[in-house]
């Protein structure tokens, strides 16, 4: 091994002592020309970028924007979506636009019921040369789930929160969270698991509540009040929608505020939570 290394070193020293040969000069020139050609090829290759909203809501339209660094040789701009295919995935074309020498193209899409995370990329078809694709971009899909999609870990006497049984609220038949019996207070508690960012519904008291009765409903996120209804009485209904800071737990509290106490049944019609996929 030592002799071989010595031979290599000696050869290198001999070559270093020889005046520049035409062969060495040629190699250096070819290398320089090749690097310049590669740089020029990269400079000519158009750049494609994609902008997608990071969060979208099921059923709502959103816009995806494709931008071209250079559109001179573009013939078509395609938007591709990643879809499951057997044990892997493939790319499906969900939008195509004929190139018109402009640099910005917009596509309108709608998030579906079964979508959890959407992955897109843009593809530029050129008159000459290979197509150019953008890097993939992801968007998280949020869905409105009924409160009944979550199992309560606390439920006091008189609470019906299965979301199956209908009840009347201001003359309308609805489903959701409601109370029965004669307690002065009711409560349900749920584990949301930091997956929900909003809640909506309609608060009121069931139509079976006594004349002159009143009640209040409150929502706690990680034991901090995030909503308190106005005083609720028969024949009224109050729609609400509030933002949530991805709480771990949610509590629904109701209280009979009638004076003197009479029968009243506070309720939430069609309560829903905006969350990422539950499964």
C-alpha positions, -999 to +999 in steps of 0.1 A: +000+000+000+029+024+008+046+018-025+014+024-045+008+056-026+043+067-033+039+060-070+008+080-072+025+110-054+055+108-077+033+107-108+014+138-096+047+156-090+059+148-125+027+160-141+029+191-121+064+198-134+054+194-171+044+225-190+006+229-197-003+203-224-030+207-250-048+178-235-050+194-201-061+227-217-088+209-237-103+192-206-104+225-187-121+242-216-147+215-220-154+215-183-160+252-183-182+251-214-203+222-199-208+241-166-219+272-186-243+252-207-258+235-176-262+269-159-279+283-191-303+253-192-313+259-156-318+295-163-341+288-192-362+263-173-393+281-160-402+281-124-436+271-111-449+280-076-482+271-060-502+289-033-529+270-013-547+281+018-532+262+048-567+255+062-600+250+044-635+240+055-656+212+041-681+224+015-666+258+011-648+270-020-612+281-019-587+294-045-554+278-055-530+301-074-503+290-098-475+314-107-451+310-135-416+325-135-417+327-173-446+319-195-431+323-231-432+286-240-461+274-218-490+256-235-511+244-206-511+248-168-525+219-148-534+215-112-529+180-098-542+165-066-527+136-048-552+107-044-550+073-028-543+045-053-541+009-039-513+008-013-498+041-025-509+073-042-511+089-077-518+124-091-551+133-106-557+164-128-584+186-111-579+217-132-565+227-166-560+262-181-547+270-216-516+291-212-521+327-224-487+342-218-497+354-184-479+344-152-508+338-128-536+312-130-564+307-104-584+275-098-615+273-076-620+241-056-643+227-029-631+206+000-651+173+002-667+154+031-640+127+031-610+150+028-586+152+057-555+167+041-553+179+005-521+178-014-516+197-046-489+205-072-489+224-104-477+212-138-466+234-167-467+218-201-443+234-225-441+236-263-406+223-261-389+204-234-401+184-204-430+196-183-422+215-151-439+207-118-440+227-085-433+213-051-463+197-034-483+220-010-506+207+017-539+221+031-558+208+062-595+203+059-618+212+088-652+196+092-684+205+112-691+176+135-722+173+157-716+176+195-730+140+196-699+128+177-681+132+211-689+109+240-692+129+273-671+117+302-694+136+326-732+139+322-755+149+351-790+138+357-816+152+332-792+158+303-799+143+269-769+147+246-771+119+221-782+141+193-809+116+182-840+126+200-858+157+185-872+185+206-890+218+199-871+251+202-891+283+194-916+263+173-889+244+154-881+207+157-843+203+162-818+179+176-789+184+198-783+189+236-813+194+259-824+190+295-853+174+313-865+170+349-863+194+378-826+200+386-815+236+390-783+229+370-772+205+343-738+197+329-719+177+302-681+175+297-663+164+266-627+156+256-620+174+223-583+165+222-572+199+208-587+193+174-615+219+173-613+256+166-650+268+166-685+259+178-719+270+167-756+262+175-788+278+186-795+283+224-829+286+240-853+267+262-876+239+251-911+249+242-924+228+271-908+253+296-933+271+319-944+307+312-922+332+330-893+308+332-857+317+323-824+299+320-788+305+309-763+284+291-725+286+293-696+270+276-662+264+292-630+255+273-604+240+296-625+255+325-623+290+310-656+306+300-658+312+263-696+318+259-724+329+281-759+332+266-783+360+274-813+352+296-833+326+277-871+323+279-898+304+260-903+315+224-868+328+218-838+313+202-803+327+200-779+315+172-742+317+182-708+309+168-676+312+188-639+306+181-620+280+202-583+279+208-580+242+203-590+233+238-585+198+253-618+198+270-652+214+267-680+218+293-717+227+286-734+242+317-770+251+320-789+268+349-825+274+359-825+312+367-863+315+371-876+334+401-895+318+418-882+285+404-905+270+377-900+243+351-875+253+324-855+232+300-825+249+285-812+234+252-788+239+223-802+231+189-779+216+163-746+221+182-716+216+160-678+218+164-653+227+136-626+201+139-600+182+120-607+145+112-618+126+143-605+092+132 
